[in-house]
């Protein structure tokens, strides 16, 4: 697992916490921020997976 994948997973976790906090406090803005952070994290994780795939393909 590369740096981008780890950072992406961390952003997803942070986003989930914000989303749940927003739901619990009925704060729609915080909930939306959490969902956006999760999407950002998923994107970064996908970039990391793509980089790993390119490195693996390069070795072949």
PyMOL commands that set and color helices and strands:
alter all, ss='L'
color gray80, all
select helices_A, chain A and resi 3-24+28-59
alter helices_A, ss='H'
color red, helices_A
deselect
rebuild
show_as cartoon
